[in-house]
Amino acid sequence: MKISNSGEIFDYLQDGFLRVKQMGKQRITIKNFDFSGERFDGSWGYFDFVDCDFSSAHTIQLDWLINCTFTDCRFRGNFGFGQTLDVRFVRCNIEGESHLGFDWESKNLIFEECKFTNPNSDPNHMGSILSGNEVMFMGCKTRNIAWGGDKKLTLKNCIVSNGSLDTASPAMYSDKSKMPYSDFLIEDCDLRGGAEMINARLQSFTMRRCKLRTFALQGSVIRGDALFEDIKEGFLRAAADYQGKLIVRNCDFLGNGGEEYSFECSGDTPTHTLLENLTCGRKPIDIIRQRKPITKWDDPPPNKQIVIKNCKIPHLRADWAQTEHLRIENCELGEVYIRDGRIGKLEIIGCSLMKLDVSRTQVKEQDVRVREGGKISGHVTVTEGSNIKLLPR
């Protein structure tokens, strides 16, 4: 049935003041109605929409959406829901190249067990769910969709196929000091269908217990701390502008795809970096991905400490490292390259390895004690142009 034939319900949807005057905050259930072709630009509050069809060519552009639920509904088109407070979408289907927008005061906005079914993988034809403030997705399945939360984005138990995670765009703010930075939390998600995050502006980033194909933080800035934990599949390119701490622990990076590396990060950009209990494949891992000119000793680097502990890494690269302290401890290593670096204190303690190359790296303090790691070729050390000397084991 067309919503225009619903009598007083249609009147309440058109006039939020009338609804409040006659019904107050009493909840109203709207079931099995078709909203296509109708224009709404006021405020909706305390409605429960059930099994309804929403189609909008910018015809639904609300000012406010307050304390509403959408259950088993279908959406196609472009929707502006305005300032959205205490709203849940449950088992809804967002179809095709649809766009749902929520404004800057939106809070407690939740999508639960929803499906985003866009068959078009062209980046110019992705759908989007964008909140100017907060949004949460729980148990959702997505395809060719962009998700954005300018202040907070949470994904839990979601399956993503060709997804994009977005934040506020610097291009939208002439005064960059007013641009919001977001907190991202991604837990128990399957991102093997493809996900990316490009040029994000983040206050913090946490990813736990996820499966990846490839995930990259290309061009992103993270003002606070970043945590990657219990990532058991895929390739992670954690190269970003970190301004807090970076922790990567209890992860398996086997590098089974077509990537050159099994794991990458900008290890000397954060104030502190911890890589702990990592198991990596035969492809190299590179912990210093952003090459920068070597600074002078009286110009301290932003990184205070990089710690690598209890890891199994066949091929470790830490070339061009600039840090006050690099400590590698209790690791099973193959080839290790720490070339062209400037390191205040270098420690390699309790590690087995096949080859150590520290060519042209200068240190102020050192404690480098290694065990021979290979029965055939033995241990090879290259110190050309470096002031590093191995100590007795």
KANORGI-V276844 format. One record per pair of residues at least 4 apart in sequence whose C-alpha atoms are under 7 Angstrom apart, sorted by sequence separation. I is the first residue (numbers start at 1). GAP is how many residues later the second one is. D is the distance in whole Angstrom. If there is no record, write none. Layout:
BEGIN
i: <I;I>
gap: <GAP;GAP>
d: <D;D>
END
This chain:
BEGIN
i: <6;7;8;9;10;11;12;15;16;17;18;19;20;56;94;102;122;131;149;191;255;295;374;19;20;120;121;148;373;374;383;4;12;120;170;173;255;267;372;373;3;12;255;372;254;118;170;253;253;168;135;134;167;65;133;134;64;65;127;128;129;130;131;132;133;134;135;136;137;138;139;141;142;143;144;146;147;148;149;150;326;346;28;29;30;31;32;34;35;36;61;62;63;64;65;66;67;68;69;70;71;72;74;75;76;84;126;127;128;129;130;131;132;133;134;135;136;137;138;139;140;141;142;143;144;145;146;147;148;149;150;204;235;262;305;315;319;325;333;335;339;345;352;353;354;27;28;29;30;31;32;33;34;35;36;40;41;43;60;61;62;63;64;65;66;67;68;69;70;71;72;73;74;75;76;83;84;126;127;128;129;130;131;133;134;135;136;137;138;139;140;141;142;143;144;145;146;147;148;182;183;192;194;196;197;198;199;201;202;203;204;221;222;223;224;225;226;227;228;229;230;232;233;234;262;304;305;306;307;308;309;310;312;313;314;315;316;317;318;319;320;322;323;324;325;326;327;328;329;330;332;333;334;335;336;337;338;339;340;342;343;344;345;346;347;348;349;350;351;352;353;354;26;27;28;29;30;31;32;33;34;35;36;39;40;41;42;43;44;45;46;48;49;50;51;53;54;55;56;57;58;60;61;62;63;64;65;66;67;68;69;70;71;72;73;74;75;76;78;79;80;81;82;83;126;138;143;146;181;182;183;184;185;186;187;188;190;191;192;193;194;195;196;197;198;199;200;201;202;203;204;205;206;207;208;209;211;214;215;216;217;220;221;222;223;224;225;226;227;228;229;230;231;232;233;234;235;267;268;303;304;305;306;307;308;309;310;311;312;313;314;315;316;317;318;319;320;321;322;323;324;325;326;327;328;329;330;331;332;333;334;335;336;337;338;339;340;341;342;343;344;345;346;347;348;349;350;351;352;353;354;25;31;38;39;40;41;42;43;44;45;46;47;48;49;50;51;52;53;54;55;56;57;58;66;71;77;78;79;80;81;82;83;84;85;86;87;88;89;90;91;93;94;95;96;97;181;182;183;184;185;186;187;188;189;190;191;192;197;198;199;200;201;202;203;204;205;206;207;208;209;210;211;212;213;214;215;216;217;218;219;220;221;222;223;224;225;226;227;228;229;230;231;232;234;262;264;265;266;267;301;303;304;305;306;307;308;309;310;311;312;313;314;315;316;317;319;320;321;322;323;324;325;326;327;328;329;330;331;332;334;335;336;337;339;340;341;342;343;344;345;346;347;348;349;352;369;40;41;43;44;45;46;47;48;49;50;51;52;53;54;55;56;76;77;78;79;80;83;84;85;86;87;88;89;90;91;92;93;94;95;96;181;182;183;184;185;186;187;188;189;190;191;198;204;205;206;207;208;209;210;211;212;213;214;215;216;217;218;229;261;262;263;264;265;266;301;309;319;329;339;348;368;369;371;45;50;56;83;84;85;86;87;88;89;90;91;92;93;94;95;96;121;187;208;211;212;217;260;261;262;263;264;265;266;301;359;368;369;370;85;90;120;246;261;265;266;354;355;356;357;358;359;360;362;363;367;369;84;106;109;110;111;112;113;115;116;117;118;239;245;264;354;355;356;357;358;359;360;361;362;14;16;106;107;108;109;110;111;112;113;114;115;116;117;118;237;238;239;240;243;244;245;246;247;248;249;250;251;252;253;254;255;353;354;355;356;357;359;360;15;16;104;106;107;108;109;110;111;112;113;114;115;116;235;236;237;238;239;242;243;244;245;246;247;248;249;250;251;252;253;254;359;14;16;97;99;100;101;102;103;104;105;106;112;235;236;237;238;241;242;243;245;246;247;248;249;250;251;252;253;255;358;97;98;99;100;101;102;103;104;151;249;291;3;97;98;99;100;101;102;103;150;151;152;153;154;155;156;157;159;160;161;285;286;287;288;1;2;3;13;96;150;151;152;153;154;155;156;157;158;159;160;162;163;164;165;166;271;272;284;285;286;287;288;1;2;3;150;151;152;153;154;155;156;157;158;159;161;162;163;164;165;270;271;272;273;274;275;276;277;279;280;282;283;284;285;286;288;1;2;149;156;160;161;162;163;164;167;168;269;270;271;272;273;274;275;276;277;278;279;280;281;282;284;288;160;161;166;167;269;272;273;274;275;276;277;278;279;160;268;276;267;294;239;268;268;268>
gap: <4;4;4;4;4;4;4;4;4;4;4;4;4;4;4;4;4;4;4;4;4;4;4;5;5;5;5;5;5;5;5;6;6;6;6;6;6;6;6;6;7;7;7;7;8;9;9;9;10;12;14;15;15;16;16;16;17;17;17;17;17;17;17;17;17;17;17;17;17;17;17;17;17;17;17;17;17;17;17;17;17;17;18;18;18;18;18;18;18;18;18;18;18;18;18;18;18;18;18;18;18;18;18;18;18;18;18;18;18;18;18;18;18;18;18;18;18;18;18;18;18;18;18;18;18;18;18;18;18;18;18;18;18;18;18;18;18;18;18;18;18;18;18;18;18;19;19;19;19;19;19;19;19;19;19;19;19;19;19;19;19;19;19;19;19;19;19;19;19;19;19;19;19;19;19;19;19;19;19;19;19;19;19;19;19;19;19;19;19;19;19;19;19;19;19;19;19;19;19;19;19;19;19;19;19;19;19;19;19;19;19;19;19;19;19;19;19;19;19;19;19;19;19;19;19;19;19;19;19;19;19;19;19;19;19;19;19;19;19;19;19;19;19;19;19;19;19;19;19;19;19;19;19;19;19;19;19;19;19;19;19;19;19;19;19;19;19;19;19;19;19;19;20;20;20;20;20;20;20;20;20;20;20;20;20;20;20;20;20;20;20;20;20;20;20;20;20;20;20;20;20;20;20;20;20;20;20;20;20;20;20;20;20;20;20;20;20;20;20;20;20;20;20;20;20;20;20;20;20;20;20;20;20;20;20;20;20;20;20;20;20;20;20;20;20;20;20;20;20;20;20;20;20;20;20;20;20;20;20;20;20;20;20;20;20;20;20;20;20;20;20;20;20;20;20;20;20;20;20;20;20;20;20;20;20;20;20;20;20;20;20;20;20;20;20;20;20;20;20;20;20;20;20;20;20;20;20;20;20;20;20;20;20;20;20;20;20;20;20;20;20;20;20;20;20;20;20;20;20;20;20;21;21;21;21;21;21;21;21;21;21;21;21;21;21;21;21;21;21;21;21;21;21;21;21;21;21;21;21;21;21;21;21;21;21;21;21;21;21;21;21;21;21;21;21;21;21;21;21;21;21;21;21;21;21;21;21;21;21;21;21;21;21;21;21;21;21;21;21;21;21;21;21;21;21;21;21;21;21;21;21;21;21;21;21;21;21;21;21;21;21;21;21;21;21;21;21;21;21;21;21;21;21;21;21;21;21;21;21;21;21;21;21;21;21;21;21;21;21;21;21;21;21;21;21;21;21;21;21;21;21;21;21;21;21;21;21;21;21;21;21;21;21;21;21;21;21;22;22;22;22;22;22;22;22;22;22;22;22;22;22;22;22;22;22;22;22;22;22;22;22;22;22;22;22;22;22;22;22;22;22;22;22;22;22;22;22;22;22;22;22;22;22;22;22;22;22;22;22;22;22;22;22;22;22;22;22;22;22;22;22;22;22;22;22;22;22;22;22;22;22;22;22;22;22;23;23;23;23;23;23;23;23;23;23;23;23;23;23;23;23;23;23;23;23;23;23;23;23;23;23;23;23;23;23;23;23;23;23;23;24;24;24;24;24;24;24;24;24;24;24;24;24;24;24;24;24;24;25;25;25;25;25;25;25;25;25;25;25;25;25;25;25;25;25;25;25;25;25;25;25;26;26;26;26;26;26;26;26;26;26;26;26;26;26;26;26;26;26;26;26;26;26;26;26;26;26;26;26;26;26;26;26;26;26;26;26;26;26;26;27;27;27;27;27;27;27;27;27;27;27;27;27;27;27;27;27;27;27;27;27;27;27;27;27;27;27;27;27;27;27;27;27;28;28;28;28;28;28;28;28;28;28;28;28;28;28;28;28;28;28;28;28;28;28;28;28;28;28;28;28;28;28;29;29;29;29;29;29;29;29;29;29;29;30;30;30;30;30;30;30;30;30;30;30;30;30;30;30;30;30;30;30;30;30;30;30;31;31;31;31;31;31;31;31;31;31;31;31;31;31;31;31;31;31;31;31;31;31;31;31;31;31;31;31;32;32;32;32;32;32;32;32;32;32;32;32;32;32;32;32;32;32;32;32;32;32;32;32;32;32;32;32;32;32;32;32;32;32;33;33;33;33;33;33;33;33;33;33;33;33;33;33;33;33;33;33;33;33;33;33;33;33;33;33;33;34;34;34;34;34;34;34;34;34;34;34;34;34;35;35;35;39;48;50;53;54;55>
d: <6;7;6;6;6;6;6;7;6;6;6;6;4;6;7;6;7;6;5;6;7;6;5;7;7;6;7;7;7;7;7;6;6;7;7;6;6;6;6;6;6;5;4;5;6;7;7;6;6;7;6;5;7;6;6;7;7;7;7;5;6;6;6;6;5;6;6;6;6;6;6;6;6;6;6;6;6;6;7;5;7;7;7;6;6;6;6;6;6;6;6;6;7;5;6;6;6;7;6;6;6;6;6;6;6;6;5;5;4;5;4;5;5;5;5;5;5;5;5;5;5;5;5;5;5;5;4;5;4;6;5;6;6;7;6;7;6;6;7;6;7;6;6;7;6;5;5;5;5;5;5;5;5;5;5;6;6;6;6;4;5;4;5;5;5;5;5;5;5;5;5;5;5;5;5;6;7;5;6;6;6;6;6;6;6;7;6;6;6;5;6;6;6;6;6;7;6;6;5;6;6;6;6;6;6;6;6;6;6;6;7;6;6;6;6;5;6;6;6;6;7;6;6;6;6;6;6;6;6;6;6;7;6;6;5;6;6;6;6;5;6;6;7;6;6;6;6;6;6;7;6;6;5;6;6;6;6;5;6;6;6;5;6;6;6;6;6;7;5;5;6;5;7;6;6;6;6;6;5;6;6;6;6;5;5;5;5;6;6;6;7;6;6;6;6;6;6;6;7;6;5;6;6;5;6;6;6;6;5;7;6;6;6;5;6;6;6;7;6;6;6;6;5;5;7;6;7;7;5;4;5;6;6;6;6;6;6;6;4;7;6;6;6;5;5;4;5;5;5;5;5;7;6;6;6;6;6;6;6;6;7;5;5;5;5;4;5;5;5;5;5;5;5;5;6;7;6;5;6;5;5;5;5;5;5;5;5;5;5;5;4;5;5;5;5;5;5;5;5;5;4;5;5;5;5;5;5;5;5;5;5;5;5;5;5;5;5;4;5;5;5;4;5;5;5;5;6;6;6;4;6;6;6;7;6;6;4;6;5;5;5;5;5;5;5;5;5;5;5;5;5;5;5;6;7;6;5;5;5;5;5;5;7;7;5;6;7;6;6;6;6;6;6;6;6;6;5;5;5;5;5;5;5;5;5;5;5;4;7;6;4;6;6;6;5;5;5;5;5;5;5;5;6;5;4;5;5;5;6;6;6;6;6;6;6;7;6;6;6;7;6;5;6;7;6;5;6;7;6;5;6;7;6;6;6;6;6;6;5;6;6;7;6;6;6;6;6;4;6;6;6;6;6;6;6;6;6;5;7;7;6;6;6;6;6;5;6;6;7;6;6;6;5;6;7;5;6;7;7;6;6;6;5;7;6;6;6;5;6;6;6;6;5;5;6;6;6;6;5;4;5;5;5;5;5;5;5;5;5;5;5;4;5;7;6;6;6;6;6;5;7;7;7;6;6;6;6;6;6;5;7;5;4;6;6;6;6;6;6;6;5;6;5;5;5;5;6;6;6;6;5;7;5;6;7;6;6;6;5;6;6;6;6;6;6;6;4;6;6;6;6;7;6;6;7;7;7;6;7;5;6;7;6;6;5;7;6;6;6;6;7;6;7;6;6;6;6;6;5;6;6;6;5;6;6;7;7;5;7;7;7;6;6;6;6;6;6;6;6;6;5;7;5;5;5;5;5;5;4;5;6;6;7;7;7;7;5;5;5;5;5;5;5;5;6;6;6;6;4;6;7;5;6;6;6;6;6;6;7;6;6;5;6;7;6;6;6;6;6;4;7;5;7;5;5;7;6;6;6;6;4;6;6;6;6;5;5;4;5;6;5;6;5;5;5;5;5;5;5;5;5;4;5;6;6;6;5;6;6;6;6;4;6;6;6;6;6;6;7;6;5;7;6;6;6;6;6;6;6;6;6;6;7;6;5;5;5;5;5;5;5;6;6;7;5;4;6;6;6;6;6;7;6;6;5;6;6;6;6;7;6;6;7;6;6;6;6;7;6;6;6;7;6;4;5;5;5;5;5;5;5;5;5;6;6;6;6;7;6;6;5;5;5;6;7;5;5;6;5;6;6;6;6;6;6;5;6;6;4;4;5;5;5;7;4;6;6;6;6;6;7;6;6;6;7;6;6;6;7;6;6;7;6;6;5;5;7;6;5;7;6;6;5;5;5;5;5;5;5;5;5;5;7;7;7;6;7;7;6;6;6;6;6;6;6;6;5;6;6;7;5;6;7;7;6;6;6;6>
END
